[in-house]
Amino acid sequence: MTAMDLARVGQLLVEGGRRGARPIVPEAWIDDIAAAGDPEAWMAGPFVSIFPGRPMHYRSKWYVERGAEPLLSGLGIHGQHLIVDRAQKIVMVKFSSQALPLDDDAIRMTYRAMDAIRTALARD
């Protein structure tokens, strides 16, 4: 998979599961990921320290930053990230070759950088 391939997955989520007029995945599935996770289960889990201060849940292999406009994240080992901001229609992909499968500091730094990019691209 290339970074562009992964970005296309993110774009599919931004477009509600459709490519043009053609449905690929049900939008209800995407909405379920965004809304139906259990934040209490998240708080009891092992990854809460990676996302300090972020209201999160995990659902169907997706990390979700909860809120009025949830942020969907795919996280792979050794530094692969897919971040989807459906509200702002922003898709970000990061490929890396980090030594550790999960590097907490690098993940936190990646999310701070992505926060800055989302803020800079925010629509008024």
N, C-alpha and C positions, 0 to 999 in steps of 0.2 A: 504494500500500500504506500502510495506517495502522500505527501502533505496535502496536495490538491484533492486526492481521493477522500481523505479524511475530512477536509473542508466541505466537500460535497455532502457528506453525511450530516454535518452541522447545518448546512444550508437547507437540507431536506427538513430538518426540525424547525428551522426558522419559517419555512413555508408551510407549516402545519401538516407535514407528511405528504405533500403533493409536489410533483414536478410539473409545473404549468397547471393544466386542468386535470392531469392524471394522478389519482391517489396511489401512493406507494405503500405507506403505512397509515393506519387509522390515527387521526388527530386525537381521538380519545385515549389512545395508548400514550401519546406524548403528554397529554394533560394529566394522566394518571401518574406518570413519573414525576411530574412537577409538583403535584399536590398531595399524593396519597402516602408518602413515606412517613415513618414514625420518628419524630425528633427525639423522643425519650429513648428509643432503642439506639439512636445515633449517639446520644450522650453517654450511654453505657458501653459503647463499642470502643475498639482499639484505635480508631483514626481521629478521634476528636482533637487530639493534641496537634495534628497537622493543620487544622483549620481553626486556630484559636479566635474566639470572638465572633465566629460566623455561625449564624443559625442554619444548621445543615440537617439533611436526611439523606438516606441512601435508598434507591429504589430501582429494581430491574437493571442492575449494573451501572447506574448513573449516580453521581454525587450531585446533590441539589442544594444550592444556597437558597433557603426559603425567603419569602417576602412577597410583596405585591406582584413583582415580576421575577419569578424564580430564574436563577442562573443554572443551566445544566452543564455538567462537566463529565467528560470521560477521562479517566486517568490510567495510563499504562505504566508498566515498569520501565525503569531506566530513563524516565523523563519525557514520556509521550503525553500530550495533553490535547484535549478538544474542549473548548469552552464555547457555549452557545448562549447568547443573550437574545432571546426571542423578541423581547419588547423593543430593543434598539436595532434588531436585525444585524447583529454583529456575530461573526464566527471567527474564532482564533484557534490556530493549530500551532503546536510546538513539538518538534522532534528533537531528541537529545540522545546522547550515549553516555549517560552518567554511570559511574562505577557501581553505585549501590542501586539495587532494584527500587527501593523507596527511600529517598533522601528527604527527610522532613524539612530541613532548611531550604533546600532547592525548591521544593513544592511551595512552601510559603513565599519564597522570593518570586516564583512564577506567578502566583496569584496576585501579589502586590503589583507586579508589572502589568498584568492583565486588567486589574482594577484601574490603573493609571490610563491605560489605553481606552478602556470603556468610558472613563470620565472625559478624556480628551475628545472622544467621538460623540459624546452625549448630544442628543438633539434637544433643542429648546422647545 
